[in-house]
Amino acid sequence: MSTTNNTFCVAFYLKKQKTTQAGKSPIYARITVNGKRIEISVKRERICSLRLYFEEAYKDKFLI
């Protein structure tokens, strides 16, 4: 009887090379199965700067 080791991993990250003028970066997922990788966009964006993140959160909270 032989045993095989199967691996599976999903990692989410911001692709900062594609940051927009508004300071938002697209979110990508890297899926690895048995050492083979693919990267896909999850069609969402996130502010990558903490300063911009808190500025936007402040505006949303107080409806400025």
C-alpha positions in Angstrom: 0.0 0.0 0.0 1.4 3.4 -1.0 0.6 6.6 0.7 0.4 10.0 -1.1 0.6 13.4 0.5 -1.9 15.8 -0.9 -1.6 19.4 -0.1 -4.0 22.3 -0.4 -3.6 25.9 0.5 -5.5 29.2 -0.1 -3.9 32.5 0.6 -5.5 36.0 0.1 -3.4 39.1 -0.5 -3.5 42.6 -1.8 -1.8 43.1 -5.2 -0.2 46.5 -4.4 1.3 46.8 -7.9 -2.2 47.5 -9.3 -3.2 50.2 -6.7 -5.6 52.7 -8.1 -5.4 56.5 -7.8 -8.0 56.2 -4.9 -5.5 54.0 -3.0 -7.4 50.8 -3.4 -5.7 47.5 -4.3 -7.4 44.4 -5.8 -7.7 41.3 -3.6 -6.2 38.1 -5.1 -6.4 34.5 -4.0 -3.5 32.1 -4.5 -4.6 28.5 -4.6 -2.0 25.8 -4.3 -2.7 22.1 -4.8 0.1 19.6 -4.7 2.7 22.3 -5.5 0.8 23.8 -8.5 -0.3 27.4 -8.0 -2.9 29.6 -9.6 -3.8 33.2 -8.8 -7.3 34.6 -9.3 -8.9 37.9 -8.6 -11.8 37.8 -6.2 -13.3 41.0 -7.8 -13.0 43.0 -4.7 -10.8 46.0 -3.7 -9.5 47.2 -0.3 -7.7 50.3 0.8 -4.1 49.3 1.4 -3.0 52.4 3.3 -4.0 52.6 7.0 -4.3 56.4 6.8 -6.7 56.2 3.9 -8.6 53.3 5.5 -9.3 55.3 8.6 -10.2 58.5 6.6 -12.8 56.5 4.7 -14.1 54.8 7.8 -14.5 58.2 9.5 -16.4 59.6 6.5 -18.7 56.6 6.5 -19.4 56.9 10.2 -20.2 60.5 10.2 -21.7 60.7 6.7 -19.4 63.6 5.6 
